[in-house]
């Protein structure tokens, strides 16, 4: 058997990261779903992530497959 090549999934966010921009991968029946946005809250085992379009996605903590803090999005160019 050859070496196993692949990424290790790590949950590297905590409730202390509320207010920071995060990327989260969660397990769903169809596979995995990703969301990027600001971690609005984390309480009672549920994370709330606000996406750029303003919608809030609630994620059950037990479905987390990977998560990390990410830098702010790049600035959008100003209209000419």
C-alpha positions in Angstrom: 0.0 0.0 0.0 1.4 3.4 -0.9 1.4 6.5 1.3 -1.9 8.0 2.1 -2.2 11.5 0.6 -5.0 13.7 1.9 -5.8 16.5 4.2 -6.6 15.9 7.8 -9.8 17.6 8.9 -9.4 19.8 12.0 -11.9 21.9 13.9 -9.8 24.8 15.0 -12.5 27.3 16.1 -13.9 27.7 19.6 -16.6 29.9 21.2 -13.8 32.4 21.8 -13.7 33.0 18.0 -17.2 34.6 18.0 -16.9 37.8 15.9 -14.2 36.4 13.6 -14.5 35.3 10.0 -14.5 31.5 9.7 -14.8 28.7 7.2 -16.8 25.7 8.4 -17.3 22.2 6.8 -20.1 20.2 8.2 -21.4 16.7 7.5 -24.9 16.4 5.9 -26.7 13.3 4.6 -25.5 14.1 1.0 -21.9 14.5 2.1 -20.4 17.8 3.2 -21.4 21.5 3.0 -19.2 24.5 3.5 -20.0 28.0 4.8 -17.8 31.1 5.1 -18.8 34.0 7.2 -18.7 35.7 10.6 -19.2 33.4 13.6 -22.1 35.3 15.3 -22.6 32.9 18.2 -21.9 29.5 19.6 -24.2 28.3 22.3 -26.0 25.2 23.4 -24.1 23.2 20.8 -25.2 25.4 17.8 -23.0 27.7 15.8 -24.5 30.7 13.9 -22.5 31.9 10.9 -23.5 35.0 9.1 -22.7 34.8 5.4 -21.7 37.8 3.2 -25.3 38.0 1.9 -26.6 38.5 5.4 -28.2 35.1 5.9 -27.4 33.2 9.0 -26.6 29.4 8.9 -27.1 27.5 12.1 -24.8 24.5 12.4 -25.0 21.7 15.0 -21.7 21.3 16.7 -21.8 17.5 16.3 -21.9 17.9 12.5 -18.6 19.8 12.3 -16.0 18.1 10.2 -13.5 21.0 9.9 -13.3 24.7 10.7 -10.8 27.5 11.0 -10.5 31.2 11.3 -9.8 32.9 7.9 -8.6 36.4 7.0 -11.1 39.1 5.9 -12.2 39.0 2.3 -10.3 41.1 -0.1 -11.5 44.7 -0.6 -13.9 45.1 -3.5 -12.7 47.5 -6.1 -14.5 50.9 -6.0 -16.7 51.8 -8.9 -14.9 53.9 -11.5 
